Amino acid sequence: MTQLILAAQGQAQAQGGGWGFIIMMVLIFAIMWWFMIRPQQKRQKEIRKFQNALAEGTKVVTGGGIYGVVKRIDNAANTVDVEIARGVVITVDRGYVFANAAAQNPNA
């Protein structure tokens, strides 16, 4: 008789453990989304907004870490000409211009 009761309790605990595991996994995913994925999405949105608002004369930093000033924007080719030194102009894809150099380094 006691063996039957113990067996029934063991089965009840095993069944309840499945729901507990699912709830725990959902909570872990929610925490990861809140602290990791959500801030990254916000950052990407800010970068896209900056890239769409580029204007000539803006000091920028490219994805390769090159500082320069925007000289020309070609919307058809989706490129930006960046002057990195006097007379030295490079063409960079608009998607690789990530930051405003003046905002990052206000003393420069």
FENDA-V235739 format. One record per pair of residues at least 12 apart in sequence whose C-alpha atoms are under 8 Angstrom apart, sorted by the first residue. I is the first residue (numbers start at 1). J is the second residue. Records with the same first field share a line. If there is no record, write none. Layout:
BEGIN
I: J / J
END
This chain:
BEGIN
47: 98 / 99
50: 98 / 99
51: 94 / 95 / 97 / 98
55: 70 / 73
56: 69 / 70 / 71 / 72 / 73
57: 69 / 70 / 71
58: 70 / 100
59: 100 / 101 / 102
60: 97 / 98 / 99 / 100 / 101 / 102
61: 97 / 98 / 99 / 100 / 101
62: 92 / 96 / 97 / 98 / 99
63: 96 / 97 / 98
64: 96
66: 84
67: 84 / 101
68: 82 / 83 / 84 / 85
69: 82 / 83 / 84
70: 82 / 83
71: 83
78: 93 / 94
79: 91 / 92 / 93 / 94
80: 92 / 93 / 94
END
